[in-house]
Amino acid sequence: MGHEVRILDTRKVLSPDPDRAKAGKMDLVVSYQVDGLRTGFVILPKDRATDLEIQQAITAEEQVTRAGVGKSFTLP
């Protein structure tokens, strides 16, 4: 079953990567919402932030996020 993803906002920012920032490279911060419930964001290099790259980055991030949802543990 698929999940509906809605892009909420995109912002062009100076890259947080020190090497890219020194070179004056920009990144794109994409905030999104999944199924109207959860929100998240991904950061991609601005020069490769195509619709397909954004979709792939969100998919990868959601796979990591969903792997931890529902787990619990006890702190010592």
C-alpha positions as CSV (number, residue, x, y, z in Angstrom):
1,M,0.0,0.0,0.0
2,G,1.4,3.4,-1.0
3,H,1.6,6.5,1.1
4,E,0.7,9.9,-0.2
5,V,3.5,12.4,0.1
6,R,2.9,16.1,-0.2
7,I,5.7,18.6,-0.7
8,L,5.2,21.4,1.8
9,D,8.1,23.7,1.0
10,T,11.4,24.0,-0.7
11,R,14.2,26.3,0.4
12,K,17.5,27.0,-1.3
13,V,20.3,27.3,1.4
14,L,24.0,27.3,1.5
15,S,25.2,23.7,1.7
16,P,25.8,22.5,5.3
17,D,28.6,20.3,3.9
18,P,31.8,22.2,4.6
19,D,33.5,21.4,1.3
20,R,30.4,22.4,-0.7
21,A,29.9,25.5,1.4
22,K,33.5,26.7,0.8
23,A,32.8,26.3,-2.9
24,G,29.6,28.4,-2.5
25,K,27.4,25.5,-3.5
26,M,23.7,25.6,-2.7
27,D,21.4,22.8,-1.5
28,L,17.7,22.4,-1.5
29,V,15.8,21.6,1.7
30,V,12.5,19.9,0.9
31,S,10.0,19.6,3.7
32,Y,7.2,17.1,3.1
33,Q,4.2,15.5,4.8
34,V,3.2,11.8,4.6
35,D,-0.4,10.7,4.7
36,G,-1.3,14.1,6.3
37,L,0.2,12.9,9.6
38,R,4.0,12.9,9.7
39,T,6.4,15.6,8.4
40,G,10.0,15.3,7.5
41,F,12.7,16.9,5.4
42,V,15.5,16.0,3.1
43,I,18.5,18.0,1.8
44,L,19.8,17.6,-1.7
45,P,22.5,19.3,-3.7
46,K,20.6,22.1,-5.6
47,D,22.3,21.1,-8.9
48,R,20.8,17.6,-8.8
49,A,17.4,18.3,-7.1
50,T,15.2,17.0,-9.9
51,D,11.7,15.7,-9.2
52,L,13.0,12.2,-9.4
53,E,15.9,12.8,-7.1
54,I,13.6,14.4,-4.5
55,Q,11.2,11.4,-4.7
56,Q,14.1,9.0,-4.3
57,A,15.5,10.9,-1.3
58,I,12.1,11.0,0.4
59,T,11.6,7.3,-0.2
60,A,15.0,6.5,1.3
61,E,14.4,8.7,4.3
62,E,10.9,7.2,4.9
63,Q,12.3,3.7,4.8
64,V,14.7,4.6,7.6
65,T,12.1,6.4,9.6
66,R,9.5,3.6,9.3
67,A,12.0,1.0,10.4
68,G,12.0,2.7,13.9
69,V,8.4,3.5,14.2
70,G,6.6,1.5,16.9
71,K,9.7,0.2,18.6
72,S,10.2,0.8,22.3
73,F,13.0,0.3,24.8
74,T,13.8,0.9,28.4
75,L,16.4,3.4,29.5
76,P,18.8,2.2,32.2
